[in-house]
């Protein structure tokens, strides 16, 4: 997995980088076919914003979250991303199961 973390109007400190990396491990634990992850952290007046684009085989998943605290925005972002990745994983697994069921029914006939 290639991880790129960048800041817009914000310096990405080692503490923030470590925090984001630790949080994203949860996503890769649920779905290990992640190719690239691009994280953009930004500050807009009183709003801290976190965006992530996850490239998996056949799809790009984009999630954004904002909060008054950057760490809370990152937490919210990872929760949303985790739900979307699990939904995508379930969709892929269901698709492959339906192919196996169709193949079994053709061989049984």
C-alpha positions as CSV (number, residue, x, y, z in Angstrom):
1,X,0.0,0.0,0.0
2,X,1.4,3.4,-1.0
3,X,0.4,6.1,1.5
4,X,0.8,9.8,0.7
5,X,-0.1,12.4,3.3
6,X,-0.1,16.0,2.4
7,X,-1.2,19.2,4.1
8,X,-2.9,22.3,2.6
9,X,-2.2,25.4,4.7
10,X,-0.9,23.0,7.3
11,X,2.4,21.4,8.2
12,X,2.1,17.6,8.5
13,X,4.0,16.8,11.7
14,X,5.4,13.4,12.5
15,X,2.7,13.1,15.2
16,X,-0.1,13.7,12.7
17,X,1.5,11.4,10.2
18,X,1.7,8.6,12.8
19,X,-1.9,9.1,13.9
20,X,-3.2,8.9,10.4
21,X,-1.1,5.8,9.6
22,X,-2.3,4.1,12.8
23,X,-5.9,4.8,12.0
24,X,-5.7,3.7,8.4
25,X,-4.3,0.3,9.5
26,X,-7.9,-0.5,10.6
27,X,-9.1,-0.1,7.0
28,X,-6.3,-2.3,5.6
29,X,-7.0,-4.9,8.2
30,X,-10.5,-5.3,6.9
31,X,-9.6,-5.1,3.2
32,X,-6.0,-6.0,2.1
33,X,-6.4,-5.1,-1.7
34,X,-5.7,-1.4,-1.2
35,X,-3.3,-0.1,-3.8
36,X,-2.9,3.6,-3.0
37,X,-4.1,6.0,-0.3
38,X,-3.9,9.7,-0.7
39,X,-4.7,11.8,2.4
40,X,-5.1,15.6,2.3
41,X,-5.4,17.5,5.6
42,X,-6.4,21.2,5.4
43,X,-7.3,24.2,7.5
44,X,-10.0,26.6,6.4
45,X,-10.6,29.4,8.9
46,X,-12.2,27.6,11.9
47,X,-12.7,24.3,10.1
48,X,-10.2,21.4,10.0
49,X,-10.8,19.2,7.0
50,X,-9.5,15.7,6.2
51,X,-10.0,14.0,2.8
52,X,-8.9,10.6,1.6
53,X,-8.9,8.8,-1.7
54,X,-8.4,5.0,-1.6
55,X,-7.6,3.3,-4.8
56,X,-8.7,-0.4,-4.8
57,X,-8.9,-2.7,-7.7
58,X,-11.6,-1.4,-10.0
59,X,-12.7,1.6,-7.9
60,X,-11.6,4.8,-6.2
61,X,-13.2,5.5,-2.8
62,X,-13.3,9.2,-1.8
63,X,-14.3,10.3,1.7
64,X,-14.1,13.7,3.4
65,X,-14.8,14.9,7.0
66,X,-14.5,18.2,8.8
67,X,-14.5,19.2,12.4
68,X,-13.2,22.0,14.6
69,X,-10.4,19.6,15.8
70,X,-8.2,17.9,13.2
71,X,-7.9,14.6,15.2
72,X,-11.7,14.4,15.4
73,X,-12.0,15.0,11.7
74,X,-9.5,12.2,11.1
75,X,-11.5,9.9,13.4
76,X,-14.7,10.7,11.6
77,X,-13.0,10.2,8.2
78,X,-11.7,6.8,9.1
79,X,-15.1,5.7,10.4
80,X,-16.7,6.7,7.1
81,X,-14.0,5.1,5.1
82,X,-14.2,1.9,7.0
83,X,-17.9,1.6,6.3
84,X,-17.4,2.2,2.6
85,X,-14.6,-0.2,2.3
86,X,-16.6,-2.9,4.1
87,X,-19.5,-2.2,1.8
88,X,-17.3,-2.5,-1.3
89,X,-15.7,-5.7,0.1
90,X,-19.1,-7.3,0.6
91,X,-20.2,-6.3,-2.9
92,X,-17.1,-7.9,-4.4
93,X,-17.6,-11.1,-2.3
94,X,-21.3,-11.4,-3.2
95,X,-20.4,-11.0,-6.9
96,X,-17.9,-13.8,-6.7
97,X,-20.3,-16.0,-4.8
98,X,-23.0,-15.6,-7.5
99,X,-20.5,-16.6,-10.1
100,X,-19.7,-19.8,-8.2
101,X,-23.4,-20.6,-7.8
102,X,-24.1,-20.1,-11.5
103,X,-21.1,-22.3,-12.4
104,X,-22.4,-25.1,-10.1
105,X,-25.8,-25.0,-11.6
106,X,-24.4,-25.2,-15.1
107,X,-22.3,-28.3,-14.2
108,X,-25.2,-30.0,-12.4
109,X,-27.4,-29.9,-15.5
